[in-house]
Amino acid sequence: MDLPAGFPRVPKAPKSFTRSELIRSIYERFQRIRGDREEEGPRLRRRAQAESLVIAVLDEIASALERGMRVELRGIGVLTVKEKRGRQGRNPRTGEALVIDPHRVVRFRVSELLLARLNRPDNQRPRPPKPDPRQLAFPIDGQQGGTGDTHIRPAPSLVACKRGTRRKATIYEKSE
C-alpha cells in the first residue's frame, strides 16, 4: 500500500544491530559539531570516516582470529578460534554417510559484566518509551472541520499483507 505524497514513512525498528547501524551510531556520537557537551574521541566530519574506522576495527579483529589469536573485548567477551577434527557425519535429509573435513570455528564467551548488565532487574533496566496508542500514525496539519457534533465511524478497507494475502483493516474516518 503506497502512502499519499506528503506523508512521512515511519521507519521500522531493525531486528538486529548491523554494521551500518554501528557506523551510524558512531558517526552520531563523534560528529564534529557537538554543541555544549564535550566528549573524548575522534571528531568525525563525514560519515565515510566513521565507516572506515568501523571497517578497520572489524578487519583487525578478523585478521587476529585468522592468525589464531584470542581477541578479548573487555566488558563484552572473548573470541577464540577452535580447531575441529575431521569426522564421520550423515546428511540429515538423505541419510547418506559423508566425511566432514577438519575446520576451524570461532567461539564467543560472554563477559560476566555483560551478563550482569543483561540480567539486571527490570526496575533498573532502561526501557524504550512505549508509543502512545492515542497518537496518530500520520500527523494532521491544520484543523479538519469544526468541533461540532461529529462522531467517528469505521470505514473498512483491504490491506495488502505478506505473500499477497489480504485482510480487512478498519480505518477510522471522521464524519459530520
VMD Tcl script that draws the C-alpha trace (Angstrom):
set ca {
  {0.00 0.00 0.00}
  {1.55 3.27 -1.11}
  {1.20 6.36 1.03}
  {-0.04 9.60 -0.48}
  {2.55 12.28 -1.10}
  {3.38 14.36 1.95}
  {3.00 11.56 4.49}
  {6.27 10.60 6.15}
  {7.26 6.96 6.14}
  {7.62 5.54 9.61}
  {10.90 3.57 9.70}
  {10.71 0.04 11.09}
  {12.91 -0.78 14.04}
  {15.74 -3.08 12.95}
  {15.65 -6.63 14.32}
  {19.43 -6.81 14.59}
  {22.27 -4.36 15.07}
  {24.08 -4.35 11.73}
  {27.39 -2.89 10.63}
  {25.62 0.07 9.03}
  {23.78 0.72 12.33}
  {27.13 0.64 14.13}
  {28.59 3.12 11.63}
  {25.59 5.44 12.01}
  {25.71 5.38 15.82}
  {29.48 6.02 15.93}
  {29.12 8.90 13.47}
  {26.34 10.46 15.54}
  {28.34 10.06 18.72}
  {31.54 11.65 17.38}
  {30.33 14.32 14.99}
  {32.42 17.49 14.61}
  {29.68 19.78 15.95}
  {28.89 18.54 19.45}
  {27.02 21.50 20.91}
  {27.67 22.25 24.57}
  {28.90 18.83 25.69}
  {32.47 17.78 25.06}
  {33.30 14.08 24.62}
  {36.62 12.40 24.17}
  {37.44 10.62 20.96}
  {37.86 11.39 17.30}
  {35.90 14.19 15.68}
  {34.30 12.86 12.53}
  {33.49 15.30 9.75}
  {31.92 12.77 7.36}
  {30.09 9.50 7.67}
  {32.80 7.92 5.48}
  {35.28 8.49 8.30}
  {33.09 6.54 10.71}
  {32.71 3.80 8.11}
  {36.48 3.50 7.58}
  {37.00 3.43 11.37}
  {34.50 0.59 11.87}
  {35.85 -1.36 8.88}
  {39.42 -1.01 10.22}
  {38.45 -2.30 13.69}
  {36.48 -5.25 12.30}
  {39.28 -6.07 9.86}
  {41.85 -6.13 12.68}
  {39.63 -8.46 14.72}
  {39.17 -10.78 11.72}
  {42.93 -10.74 10.98}
  {43.77 -11.65 14.58}
  {41.28 -14.53 14.50}
  {42.68 -15.68 11.16}
  {46.14 -15.86 12.75}
  {44.64 -17.98 15.57}
  {44.89 -15.29 18.23}
  {42.50 -14.74 21.12}
  {40.55 -11.44 20.88}
  {39.45 -10.01 24.21}
  {36.90 -7.21 24.22}
  {36.69 -6.07 27.84}
  {33.13 -5.81 29.06}
  {31.81 -7.74 26.02}
  {33.56 -11.11 25.83}
  {36.34 -13.17 24.28}
  {36.58 -14.52 20.72}
  {38.74 -17.61 20.23}
  {39.44 -19.97 17.34}
  {38.88 -23.67 17.92}
  {40.12 -26.48 15.68}
  {37.53 -29.16 14.82}
  {38.74 -32.62 13.82}
  {37.52 -34.40 10.73}
  {34.75 -36.89 11.48}
  {32.15 -39.17 10.02}
  {28.77 -37.49 9.55}
  {25.39 -38.09 7.97}
  {23.25 -35.99 5.65}
  {20.03 -35.45 7.64}
  {17.88 -35.15 4.51}
  {19.02 -38.28 2.67}
  {20.65 -40.27 5.47}
  {23.76 -40.68 3.30}
  {27.07 -41.10 5.20}
  {29.74 -38.49 4.49}
  {33.07 -37.25 5.81}
  {33.23 -33.83 7.46}
  {36.65 -32.25 6.84}
  {38.66 -30.68 9.68}
  {37.92 -26.97 10.03}
  {38.18 -24.02 12.40}
  {35.28 -22.29 14.16}
  {35.04 -19.07 16.15}
  {33.87 -19.37 19.74}
  {32.49 -16.48 21.78}
  {32.47 -16.46 25.55}
  {30.44 -13.61 27.01}
  {31.86 -11.39 29.76}
  {30.45 -11.57 33.27}
  {30.00 -7.79 33.16}
  {27.78 -8.07 30.08}
  {25.82 -10.95 31.61}
  {25.22 -8.90 34.75}
  {24.11 -5.97 32.59}
  {21.70 -8.16 30.60}
  {20.25 -9.79 33.70}
  {19.61 -6.63 35.72}
  {16.27 -6.49 37.49}
  {13.52 -4.91 35.39}
  {13.29 -1.82 37.57}
  {16.96 -0.94 36.85}
  {16.93 -1.72 33.11}
  {16.41 1.30 30.84}
  {13.28 0.80 28.74}
  {12.43 2.48 25.47}
  {9.36 4.71 25.77}
  {6.13 2.99 24.79}
  {4.25 4.61 21.92}
  {1.08 6.41 22.88}
  {-1.84 4.48 21.30}
  {-3.81 7.74 21.09}
  {-1.12 9.33 18.93}
  {-1.89 9.42 15.22}
  {0.28 7.44 12.85}
  {0.33 10.36 10.42}
  {0.45 14.00 11.57}
  {-2.50 16.13 10.56}
  {-1.71 19.68 9.52}
  {-4.30 22.29 10.41}
  {-7.90 21.79 11.51}
  {-10.23 19.30 9.90}
  {-13.76 20.62 10.10}
  {-15.39 22.10 13.14}
  {-15.68 20.68 16.60}
  {-19.48 20.47 16.39}
  {-21.49 17.27 16.52}
  {-19.02 14.91 14.89}
  {-18.51 11.25 15.54}
  {-16.03 8.65 14.38}
  {-17.21 5.74 12.30}
  {-15.14 2.86 10.95}
  {-14.58 2.53 7.22}
  {-13.49 -0.99 6.21}
  {-10.76 -1.40 3.65}
  {-8.48 -4.14 2.40}
  {-4.81 -4.03 3.32}
  {-2.15 -5.99 1.44}
  {-0.06 -8.24 3.68}
  {2.92 -10.51 3.16}
  {2.75 -13.17 0.45}
  {-0.03 -11.39 -1.37}
  {-2.71 -12.23 1.20}
  {-5.28 -9.64 2.14}
  {-7.04 -8.95 5.38}
  {-9.65 -6.49 6.49}
  {-8.49 -3.47 8.41}
  {-10.53 -0.75 9.98}
  {-9.66 2.84 9.25}
  {-11.48 5.41 11.29}
  {-12.85 8.38 9.44}
  {-14.31 11.50 10.92}
  {-17.79 12.20 9.65}
  {-20.04 15.14 10.36}
}
mol new
graphics top color blue
foreach p $ca { graphics top sphere $p radius 0.5 }
foreach p [lrange $ca 0 end-1] q [lrange $ca 1 end] { graphics top cylinder $p $q radius 0.2 }
display resetview
